Amino acid sequence: MKIKIFAVVCLLAANLFTISAQKWFTPEAEKQVDALLSQVVEGNYKNNRYPLLRKPLMELPLGSIKPKGWLHEMLVRQKNGASGQMDVLYPSVMGKRNGWLGGDGDQWERGPYWIDGLLPLAYILDDDVLKAKVQPWIEWALQSQREDGFFGPEKDYPGEPGLQRDNSQDWWPRMVVLKILQQYYSATNDKRVVAFMTKYFRYQLNTLPQKPLGHWSSNWPVMKTMLHATAWISCWKLRHAIRKYYVWRNRRISAQVHGVRCWILSHQWRKPMLVMKNIVQCWNNRHGLA
């Protein structure tokens, strides 16, 4: 209860800082800053959109920092090792039958997890071979989107040893694919990703009341990319819906600690700290301390 009260107070304080900041930050000021920025830098540099507070520092696009020396050697070893060869080493899951390539094979998290690591490796090394391995997964995901916004595998199949292919409607693997697309957007500035995510998040907002999230499904970090890129105000409604329909909220950590994954616990315990971090950032921006 104390944590919940603390989180509410923090959120209210953050909102007050944001409202006061709107007095000096306007859409016109945003256009002027972006115009100046475009004269001195090139690439996919995304700052917050009005009415959000501008960030004093922006994340560099994926691939803009090039490794040298020992670090470059380690990444090349990853490319030549298992990280770059999972489709060869584990073809039953990572091969062409994978559901995230349109096949009738494994359609849960394992294929997307591989691409979630392979994509940044490909763009950090600027390696055409790895990019060619990643791109079919990107294209299939984007082209799989239905008119209502849902995407990914749709059909369940009978059990097969070593494969997970009877859970096509699960929210979770889509969270992983959204993270892949977030990284792809950072590296390429492919505008298809923004339109894709906007459509999917509308679907999620409309569907959550009938189909709540599982106990490990949340896509708020990816939603922040959408919010920064488009200022789509419904992101805030979706954030509230995710909190409301997140199964974990009705669990007691003390009774479940032996039965859940450690990272699920850490995600719950970090929420108040993230709220406080946002408040500090708002305060620094408001008073010119950032």
C-alpha positions in Angstrom: 0.0 0.0 0.0 2.8 2.4 0.9 4.5 1.8 -2.5 1.2 2.4 -4.3 0.7 5.7 -2.5 4.3 6.7 -3.2 3.9 6.0 -6.9 0.7 8.0 -7.1 2.3 11.0 -5.4 5.3 10.7 -7.7 3.0 10.6 -10.8 1.1 13.6 -9.6 4.3 15.6 -9.1 5.5 14.6 -12.5 2.3 15.8 -14.1 2.5 19.2 -12.3 6.1 19.7 -13.6 5.0 18.8 -17.1 2.0 21.2 -17.0 4.2 24.1 -15.8 6.8 23.3 -18.4 4.2 23.7 -21.2 4.2 27.4 -20.5 7.6 27.8 -22.1 7.7 24.9 -24.5 5.4 25.1 -27.5 5.0 23.4 -30.8 6.6 26.4 -32.5 9.7 26.1 -30.2 9.8 22.4 -31.0 10.0 23.2 -34.8 12.8 25.7 -34.2 14.8 23.3 -32.1 14.4 20.5 -34.7 15.4 22.8 -37.5 18.6 23.8 -35.7 19.3 20.2 -34.9 19.0 19.1 -38.5 21.7 21.6 -39.5 24.3 20.1 -37.3 23.6 16.3 -37.1 22.4 13.6 -39.4 20.6 10.4 -38.6 17.6 9.2 -36.6 17.9 11.4 -33.5 14.5 11.5 -31.8 13.6 13.8 -28.9 10.3 14.0 -27.1 7.4 15.6 -29.0 5.2 18.3 -27.6 3.6 18.4 -25.0 6.3 16.2 -23.4 9.4 17.8 -22.0 12.4 17.8 -24.3 15.2 15.6 -23.3 18.5 17.4 -22.7 20.4 14.4 -24.1 19.2 12.1 -26.9 20.0 8.5 -27.5 22.3 7.8 -30.4 20.8 5.8 -33.2 21.7 2.1 -33.2 24.9 1.6 -35.2 26.2 5.1 -34.9 28.9 4.0 -32.4 31.4 1.7 -34.0 33.4 -0.8 -31.9 37.2 -0.9 -32.1 40.0 -3.1 -30.8 39.0 -5.8 -28.3 35.3 -5.0 -28.4 35.2 -5.3 -32.2 37.0 -8.7 -32.0 34.4 -10.0 -29.4 31.5 -8.9 -31.6 33.0 -10.5 -34.6 33.4 -13.7 -32.6 29.7 -13.5 -31.8 28.9 -13.2 -35.4 31.1 -16.2 -36.4 29.9 -18.2 -33.3 26.4 -19.2 -32.1 24.9 -15.7 -32.2 25.3 -15.5 -35.9 24.6 -19.1 -36.7 21.5 -20.1 -34.8 19.5 -20.8 -38.0 22.2 -23.4 -38.8 22.8 -24.8 -35.3 19.1 -24.9 -34.3 17.2 -25.1 -37.6 14.1 -26.9 -36.1 13.3 -23.7 -34.2 15.2 -20.9 -35.9 14.9 -22.1 -39.4 12.4 -21.4 -42.2 9.6 -23.3 -40.4 9.5 -20.7 -37.6 6.0 -19.2 -37.2 7.5 -15.7 -37.2 8.6 -16.4 -40.8 5.2 -17.7 -41.8 5.9 -21.3 -41.2 4.1 -24.0 -39.2 6.9 -24.5 -36.6 7.8 -22.8 -33.3 5.8 -19.6 -32.9 6.5 -18.4 -29.4 9.5 -16.4 -28.0 12.7 -18.3 -29.1 12.9 -17.1 -32.7 12.2 -13.4 -31.8 14.7 -13.6 -28.9 17.4 -14.6 -31.3 16.6 -11.7 -33.7 16.4 -9.3 -30.7 20.2 -9.9 -30.2 21.1 -10.5 -33.9 19.7 -7.2 -35.2 21.8 -4.9 -33.0 24.8 -7.0 -33.7 24.2 -6.7 -37.4 23.9 -2.9 -37.3 26.7 -2.3 -34.8 29.1 -4.3 -37.1 27.4 -2.9 -40.2 27.4 -6.4 -41.5 25.4 -7.2 -44.7 25.3 -10.9 -44.1 23.7 -10.5 -40.6 21.4 -7.8 -41.9 20.2 -10.3 -44.6 19.4 -12.8 -41.9 17.4 -10.3 -39.9 15.4 -8.6 -42.7 13.0 -11.5 -43.5 11.9 -11.5 -39.9 11.3 -7.8 -40.0 9.4 -7.9 -43.3 7.2 -10.9 -42.3 6.2 -9.2 -39.0 5.3 -5.9 -40.7 3.4 -7.6 -43.5 1.5 -9.9 -41.1 -0.5 -7.1 -39.5 -4.2 -7.5 -39.9 -6.7 -4.7 -40.5 -7.5 -4.5 -36.8 -3.8 -4.1 -35.9 -3.0 -7.6 -34.6 0.1 -9.2 -36.1 2.1 -12.4 -36.0 1.2 -16.1 -36.2 -2.6 -16.7 -36.0 -3.0 -20.5 -36.2 -2.3 -23.1 -33.6 -0.9 -26.5 -34.5 -0.8 -29.9 -32.8 2.1 -30.6 -30.5 5.5 -31.5 -31.9 8.6 -32.5 -29.8 10.8 -29.5 -29.2 8.4 -26.9 -30.6 6.0 -24.4 -29.1 3.3 -24.0 -31.6 -0.1 -24.1 -29.8 0.0 -20.6 -28.4 -0.3 -18.2 -31.4 -2.5 -15.7 -29.6 -0.2 -15.0 -26.7 0.7 -11.4 -26.0 4.3 -12.1 -25.0 6.2 -13.0 -28.2 4.7 -9.9 -29.7 6.4 -7.8 -26.9 9.7 -9.2 -28.0 9.0 -8.5 -31.7 8.0 -4.9 -30.8 11.4 -4.5 -29.2 13.0 -5.8 -32.4 11.1 -3.3 -34.4 12.0 -0.5 -32.0 15.7 -1.3 -32.6 15.2 -1.6 -36.3 13.5 1.8 -36.4 16.4 3.3 -34.4 18.9 1.9 -36.9 17.0 2.6 -40.2 14.3 5.3 -39.5 11.9 3.1 -41.4 8.6 5.0 -41.1 6.6 1.8 -41.6 7.4 0.9 -37.9 5.7 4.0 -36.5 2.5 3.3 -38.5 2.7 -0.4 -37.6 3.0 0.3 -33.8 0.3 2.9 -33.8 -2.1 0.5 -35.4 -1.1 -2.3 -33.0 -1.3 -0.2 -29.8 -4.9 0.9 -30.8 -5.7 -2.8 -31.1 -4.2 -3.5 -27.7 -6.1 -0.6 -26.1 -9.4 -1.9 -27.5 -8.7 -5.6 -26.7 -7.1 -5.6 -23.2 -10.5 -5.5 -21.3 -11.5 -8.8 -22.9 -8.0 -10.3 -23.0 -5.8 -9.2 -20.1 -2.0 -9.5 -20.3 -0.2 -12.5 -18.9 2.0 -12.2 -15.8 5.1 -11.3 -17.8 3.7 -9.2 -20.6 4.3 -5.4 -20.7 5.4 -3.2 -23.6 5.6 0.2 -22.0 9.3 0.7 -22.9 8.5 0.2 -26.6 5.4 2.5 -26.2 7.7 5.3 -25.1 9.4 5.1 -28.5 6.0 5.7 -30.1 5.2 8.5 -27.6 8.5 10.2 -28.4 8.0 9.8 -32.2 4.4 10.8 -32.5 3.1 12.3 -29.2 0.1 9.9 -29.7 -1.8 10.8 -26.6 -3.6 7.4 -26.4 -0.3 5.9 -25.3 -1.1 7.3 -21.9 -4.5 5.5 -22.0 -2.8 2.3 -23.0 -0.3 2.6 -20.2 -3.1 2.9 -17.7 -4.9 -0.1 -19.3 -1.7 -2.2 -19.2 -1.4 -1.5 -15.5 -5.1 -2.3 -14.9 -5.1 -5.6 -16.8 -1.6 -6.8 -15.8 -2.2 -10.1 -13.9 0.7 -9.5 -11.5 -1.2 -6.6 -9.8 -3.3 -9.2 -7.9 -0.5 -11.3 -6.7 1.4 -11.2 -3.4 5.2 -11.3 -4.0 5.8 -13.0 -0.7 3.5 -15.9 -1.7 4.8 -16.2 -5.3 8.6 -15.6 -4.9 9.4 -19.3 -5.4 7.1 -19.6 -8.4 8.1 -16.8 -10.8 11.2 -15.7 -12.7 13.6 -13.4 -11.0 13.3 -10.7 -13.7 9.6 -10.5 -13.2 10.2 -9.6 -9.5 12.8 -7.0 -10.5 10.5 -5.4 -13.0 7.9 -4.9 -10.2 10.3 -3.5 -7.7 11.9 -1.0 -10.0 8.6 0.8 -10.9 8.7 3.3 -8.0 12.4 4.1 -8.8 11.6 4.7 -12.5 8.8 7.0 -11.5 11.2 9.0 -9.2 13.7 9.1 -12.1 11.1 10.7 -14.3 10.3 13.3 -11.6 14.0 14.2 -11.2 14.3 14.6 -15.0 11.3 16.8 -15.1 12.6 18.9 -12.2 16.1 19.3 -13.8 14.5 20.3 -17.2 12.2 22.8 -15.5 15.0 24.5 -13.6 17.8 24.2 -16.3 19.8 21.7 -14.3 20.0 19.0 -16.9 
